Amino acid sequence: MGWYNRGMLPDLRLKDVLRMRKSHPCGSFDWRVIRLGADIGLECLKCGRHILLTRRELSRRLKLIVARNEDESGGLG
């Protein structure tokens, strides 16, 4: 989708696809948001690995939002 302000975590929704600054050991840069809360749950799109990152850590590692989930729920399930 595009670039974002690095000082602030963008409004995320479930199933958004994010691109990180560094690759996962499997070689993928892209992750899908699977959990929202104090920690953000991510799933690697290549190998399926799940990780949890704090919002602060995610804002440091995030490069851009590749695809937005256009669901009307606003990220609530």
Secondary structure per residue as TSV (DSSP state, phi and psi in degrees):
chain	resnum	aa	ss	phi	psi
A	1	M	-	360.0	-41.4
A	2	G	B	152.4	-174.7
A	3	W	-	-75.5	159.3
A	4	Y	-	-139.8	167.5
A	5	N	-	-74.6	115.2
A	6	R	T	-65.9	-25.3
A	7	G	T	-72.3	-11.2
A	8	M	S	-141.0	134.6
A	9	L	-	-72.8	130.3
A	10	P	-	-68.7	165.1
A	11	D	-	-69.0	110.6
A	12	L	-	-98.7	153.4
A	13	R	-	-128.9	157.3
A	14	L	T	-59.3	143.5
A	15	K	T	73.0	6.5
A	16	D	-	-64.2	147.6
A	17	V	E	-106.6	125.8
A	18	L	E	-115.0	147.3
A	19	R	E	-111.6	128.6
A	20	M	E	-93.8	164.2
A	21	R	S	-72.2	-35.9
A	22	K	S	-116.0	151.6
A	23	S	-	-80.8	155.0
A	24	H	-	-73.5	155.6
A	25	P	T	-54.1	-24.5
A	26	C	T	-77.1	-10.9
A	27	G	S	106.7	-6.8
A	28	S	-	-88.6	146.3
A	29	F	-	-104.5	-12.0
A	30	D	E	-102.3	137.2
A	31	W	E	-134.3	149.8
A	32	R	E	-108.1	136.2
A	33	V	E	-73.9	123.5
A	34	I	E	-119.9	-8.3
A	35	R	E	-151.7	136.2
A	36	L	-	-122.4	139.9
A	37	G	S	168.4	-150.1
A	38	A	S	-61.5	-37.6
A	39	D	E	-109.2	152.0
A	40	I	E	-105.7	125.5
A	41	G	E	-91.3	133.9
A	42	L	E	-128.7	149.2
A	43	E	E	-124.2	127.5
A	44	C	E	-66.8	132.3
A	45	L	T	-76.8	-15.7
A	46	K	T	-93.2	-49.8
A	47	C	T	-107.5	-12.5
A	48	G	-	85.0	5.5
A	49	R	-	-63.8	140.9
A	50	H	E	-106.6	137.8
A	51	I	E	-135.9	160.4
A	52	L	E	-119.7	130.8
A	53	L	E	-126.3	144.4
A	54	T	E	-68.1	159.8
A	55	R	H	-59.5	-39.6
A	56	R	H	-63.4	-45.6
A	57	E	H	-64.8	-41.0
A	58	L	H	-62.9	-41.1
A	59	S	H	-64.8	-29.8
A	60	R	H	-72.5	-39.6
A	61	R	H	-85.7	-21.2
A	62	L	E	-71.2	133.8
A	63	K	E	-99.8	-52.3
A	64	L	E	-160.8	164.4
A	65	I	E	-94.5	116.2
A	66	V	E	-78.3	-47.3
A	67	A	E	-143.1	135.7
A	68	R	-	-98.0	143.4
A	69	N	-	-81.5	118.4
A	70	E	-	-91.2	19.4
A	71	D	-	-64.1	140.9
A	72	E	T	-78.3	-1.1
A	73	S	T	-71.6	-14.3
A	74	G	T	72.4	23.8
A	75	G	T	87.0	9.0
A	76	L	-	-101.3	61.8
A	77	G	-	101.2	360.0
